[in-house]
Amino acid sequence: MTYISQMTFFSLYVFNLFSSQSFNHIMSEYYINLKYRIEETTDAIHDNEYKFASIAAQTFEVSVRTLQRRLVETHTSLFERESHEYVLNTEQRETICIYLTRLNKLSISARLRHLRKAANFLLQQTNFVNFSRVEQHWSVRFLQQNCQFFKRKQTSLVADRKTSLTVEVTKQHFYDFQDVLIKYAIQSNDI
């Protein structure tokens, strides 16, 4: 077997492994097992069985960094985090789509930051006191889910002017201006 055919065989093997149901089942069991090990580790630290988080992490075979984040309680586990996939209801999502359609008709490309601000504004209008915000990458996922909208490269105003104003257009504008001056009897000192 040549090196290239070995690599092709390996890549096909890895693809079949990742796409199989058994691999997905193994991965989910792994994460569930990891979740329980982290919970046991945090319980052991809170019960003062271990003085240092690094020693407890080595004992329970978990990542020291993950354990430290859980102990500080800045990060919850993936199982406990709130899903931001459906933060907006269907009417709010349709409003965002109408907003993007309007921008497309005006030949304006919406920036991701503006899209996120619009979504947060809609969420704030529904609940003034305690409203949830969309996360930073929500706008990218929204555009991926709605394929009719896409992010276009912004063109500068100078480039638009350069392409729109040709010599013929400028001459025609000047002639039209002269006709208006004659038609309404506007003096040059009035301009």
N, C-alpha and C positions, 0 to 999 in steps of 0.2 A: 504494500500500500504506500502510495506517495504521501507527502506531507499535506498537500491540498486535499486529497481525498479523505485523509484522516480528519482534517479540520471540518470538512463537509459532513462526514459521518457524525462527528462530535456535536456539531451545531444542530443536526437533525435530532440527535438523541436528546439534547438539552431542550429543544423545542417540544418534543413529545413528552418529556418529563414535566415541563411547566404547564402544558395544556391538559394533562391528564387529571382526572377527578381525584385520584389517590394523592397526588402531590398537593392539591389544594386542601384536601382533608388533613394531610400531615402538617401543612403550614398553619391551618387554623388551630390544630391541637397544640402546636408549638407555642403560638401566641397565648392561648388560654393557659397553658402550663407556665409560661413566663409571667403572666399576670398573677397567678397564684403564688409563684415564688417571690415576686416583688411584695405582694401583700404579707406573706409570712416574714419576709425580711424587715419590712417596716414595723410589723407587730413586735418582732424580737427587739428591734432598736427602741421602740417606745416602752417595752417592758424592762429596759436597761440590761438586757442580756449581752449586748455588745456596746463597747464604748465608742468605737469608730465605725463609720459607715463603710469604709473600704474593707475592713475585716469581715463585716457582715455580708458585703457583696461577694467577696471571695468564697465565703462559706456556702452561700445559697446559689452561687454561680449566676449572678446577675451583673449587669453593667453598673459600675460605680456612678457614672454620670446620670443614668436613668434613676437610680436610687436616690441620689442627692436631689434631683429635681422633684421627685415625689415627696421627699421629706420636707422640702421647703413649701410644697403644695402649690407651686406655680404651674405645674403641668399635671393634668390628670391623665389617666390611662386612656387609650384610644377607645376602649369600650364605654367609658363614662362621659366622653366628650359629646357636646351637643352638635347635631348635624346641621350644617349651614346650607345644605342642598336645597331645602324648601323653606327658606326663611321668608321669601315673598309668597303671597298667595297668587292665585291665577290672574286676578284683576291687576295686581301690581306688576306681574310679569308682562301682561299685555300692554300696560302703560309704558313700561320700559321699551317694549318692541315698537310701539307707536312713536316714542321719542326717537329711537334709532332710525325708523323709516323717514321721519321728518328731516332728520339730519342728512340722510342719504339723498333726499330730494333736493336739499340745499347744497349738495356736493361738499358737505362737511363731514369729516371723519371724527367720530366720537373717540375721545381718549379714554383709556381704562379708568383713570382717576375720576373723570366726569361721570362715567357710568356708575361707579361705586358711590359717588356723592348723590346721584339721582336715586339710587336704590335706598340709601340711608335716609334721604329726605322723605321718600314714600313711607318707610317704616316709622319715621318720627311722626308723620301726619296721622297714622293710625293709632299710635299709643304715645302720648306726649310725655308721660312720666317715666316709664321704664321700657324703652324700646331696645331691641337687639340690633346690632349693626352687622352688616355683611363684612366678611373678612377680606383681606387684601387681594387674594387670588380669586375671589368670587366672580369678578367681571370677566376674567379669562375663561373660566368654566362656563359662564353664561353665553359667551360668544361661541364656544365650542358646541354647546347644546342647541343653539339657534344658528344653523349654518348659513341662513340667508343674510346674516350680518357678518361683517369681517372688518378687521382692522386695516385701514389703508394708510399708506405713507402720507404724512402731512406735506403739502407743498407750500412754499413760502409765497407771500404776497408779491414779492418782486418777480418771481418766476411767472406767476399768473398774469401780471401786468405785461411782462415781456412777451408772452405768447399771445395775449389778446390785442395789444396795440401794435398794429403794423403801420407802415407809411400810408397806405391807402385809407385805412380807418381814420387815421389822424387828419388826413387831408379832407375826407368827407365830413368829419366833425367840424373842421374849420369852415367849410363851405356852408354847412347847415347853420352855423353860428352867424355867418355873414348874412344869410337869408333872413334870419330872425331879426337881426339889427335893422335891416331895410324894411321888413314887414311892419314892425312896431315903431319905427322911426326913433330908435335909440341912438343918442349921440355918443361919440367916443369918450367924451369927458364924463358921461354918466356911468361909465363902466367901472 
